[in-house]
Amino acid sequence: MTEHMDEQAPRTLSKIGLAFSGGGVRALVFHLGVLQRLATDNLLEKTVFISSVSGGSLAVGLVMAHAGNRWPTSKDYLDKVFAEIRACLTSSNIQSRLLFKTLCCPGSWFSGRAHILAKLFKELWGVRGKLADLPEHPRWIINATCFETGKNWRFMKERMGDYITNYVLNPEFNLSEALAASAAVPGLIGPIYIQTKEYQWVQIDRTQNSSKPTPPIAHRLRLWDGGVYDNLGLEPLIKPNEGYCEDIDFLISSDASSPLLKEERTFSFRFPFFIPPYRLLDIAESQVCGLRSRLLIQHFKRNRETGVLMRMGNNVQAIYEKAGVMPPGKFKKAPLTDMAVNQALMMKTTLTQLSSEEFDSLSQHGFETADSVLAAYCPAQFKSCL
């Protein structure tokens, strides 16, 4: 192992891109811990682009909502926003309320529970406003998956759509519904439905920097969880062998996906020909994440200290060992134990209410992971503050 470069102060970065994965409330709080670490170095002000999926979209949506529909300063996040979100997530249970409203309205199984979920984001989490109300900076893409096209559907301040459905410019679309679409897990929540006749659709010619009206491709579109297409949210930010898609100089990919475990349950005795569809979805999602992660790691090897991939599931010591550098000699606070890290990793992908202990453990894991990965892999720019 090489010595940890503890004496180096972090260099100010100018343009940071964030990619926040899905993973329900587990991912949501892990990403909040990552933001807490960035805010410690006053780097939220340097964030220029965010791409998020599912639980990652919920994290950014909550941050915006509790910062007055804007991206907070690092000081605001540390002093106010983080604590307000903690109080919100430890006092409200989106999942149980969704179940209750669904049982009270059986028709929602056919009309879409995601629309109920969007209303709960408004009522319980304070997520209000339209996509058009989002701030200009940082640019934020909320990723979903369009069932009709099989493509990555993007919600943004300036437009929504994909290159097959075409686009709606400056969409008057509820932010809460965009978040619900991004988190609409197949089989558990159901899609957000978009009635295309309610919007004006245009075809964009990027070579000419122009657009022209075009008819919608269908009467209705169904939008599912963005994790079905890309659970890491990387596609808007980086292309294989091409580099970063946007004008950023440092990319942080925060992966709070659940691990693909061995399937212990068996259905062969009563249902010999039945294969659980959720298992097939998990396998496909895990494979896509693995491929995208390997491409990202190869990019970082070719372009050193231009970004990091941080994953749930490793304690501080393991992160430094894998990087081949020495950890800091002394910690201000004892890092999470292996057991606590594993408990955080194994938390189910739900939207249930968290206890104070669960929130604190998840956010601390996010903070420690971000701190250790940044210090171990980008020592010229970061030092540990643990």
C-alpha positions, 0 to 999 in steps of 0.5 A: 500500500502507498501512504495516504496523502493526508496533507493535501487540501482538496482542489476546487473543482469547477464543473461536477456531474452527479449520477444518482442510482435507484434503490427506493428509500435506501438509495435516497438516504445514501445519496443524501449522505453523499451530498453531505460529504460534498457540501463539507467541501462546498462543492454543491455550488460546483454541481452543474449537471444531475442525472437521477433514477428512481430513489436518486430522483426522489433524493434530488426532488426532496432537496429541491423541495426543502430548499425552496425549489432551487439547488441549495448552497452547501451551507444551506444543505448542512444547516437546514435542508438535510435536517428537514429531510431527515424529519420528513422521512422519519415521520411519514410512510409513503408506502403504507399510505399508498397501500391504504389509498389503493385499497380504498380505490380498487380502480387505481390498479387499472388507472395507475397507482403512480398518480396516487404516489405523485399526490403523496409526494406533494402531501407528505414530502412537499414536492410541488411545482412544475418541471418548468419551475426548476432552476436553470442550474444545475441542469437536472434530468429525471430518468424514466423508461417509456414502455411504448418505445423501450427508450430512456424517457427524460424529464427536464426543465426545457423538455420531456420525451425521448427521440422516438416519441419526440418532445414537449418543450417547456413542459407544464408537467408536475414535478411530483408526477415526474418523480413518480414515473422515475420510481414506478417499479413494475408490478408494485406501483405501475406506470404514469400515463401521459395522454399525448393529446394534452401536449404539443409535440415537436421533432428536434433537429440538433444539427440545425438547432431547430424543431418542428411540430409533429403528431404524437406516436400514440394516444397514450404513453406509459412511463415506468421506473427509470431503473428498467433502462439504466438504474445508474442514470449514466447514459445522459452523462457519458458515452462509451469511447466518447467521454462526457456528454456534457460540459463537466470536468468531474463525474460522481456516480453514486450506486445504491442498487441492491445486490443480486442475491441467490434465489432461495425461494422455489416454485417448482413443487406447486408451479413447475413452469412458473418463473417469477417475473421480478427475478428476471427483471432483477437479473437484467437490471444487474447485468446492465448495471454491471456493464455500465459500471465496467465501462465507467471504470475503464474511462476513469483508468484512462482519464485519472482523477476525472471522477469516481464510482462509489457503491454501497456495501463496503466499509471504509477499511475495505475501500482503502484496501481495494484502492491500495492506499493507507487509510487515515491514521485516526478517525474523528468518529468510529466508522460503521461496522461491517454489520451496519454496512451490510444491514444498510445494503440489505435494506429492501427497495421500498418507500417505507418510513425509516427510524431515526437509527436507520436514517442515520446509518444509511446517510453515514454510510453514504458520507463515509463511502463518498469520503473514502472513495474520493480520498483514496482514488483522487488524492490530488483533489480530496483529503479525508474529513472522517 
